[in-house]
Amino acid sequence: MPARGEVICYHKYPLRGSKTKSQFMVSINDIRNSISQQCLFLFVTTDKPKRYKEASPGCNPDLQVFYLPSSNKECLKKNSYIELWIKPIPQMTLLNVGLVGRGIQSIGRLSQQCYDDLIACLKTTRINDIPHVFRNEVFNY
């Protein structure tokens, strides 16, 4: 299971209909301590510069995105926008996709400072939108 701050690529992530795509995600909780048995992720996108053209490095509350430029020393090599919407994925789904289908690949891990900045951004930007069951898993580590 992905560790807190780990960046994964979920190959063939299911979209609407029968379409799939490779989706990069950042894990923001520790499934070993999860009451919900959900892995919580933030999606990473590299292909929406028009939508986020006003973004500056780090937290962008108005855009609800955390921007990591390609010049950063993190594991993401392209300009990356971490969208501040939590996506829960059941632990069993990840096990089935990752172990059986080898459909999940670890890309690396955010530095502790970057992860802390990301979580602080999420807390100040989206705290009221996060279900209580997830708050302790994300913010009390």
Secondary structure as UniProt FT lines:
FT   TURN            4..5
FT   STRAND          6..14
FT   TURN            17..18
FT   STRAND          20..27
FT   HELIX           31..33
FT   STRAND          38..45
FT   TURN            49..54
FT   STRAND          58..60
FT   TURN            61..64
FT   STRAND          65..68
FT   TURN            70..71
FT   STRAND          80..90
FT   HELIX           91..95
FT   HELIX           96..100
FT   STRAND          104..109
FT   HELIX           112..126
FT   HELIX           127..129
FT   HELIX           132..139
//
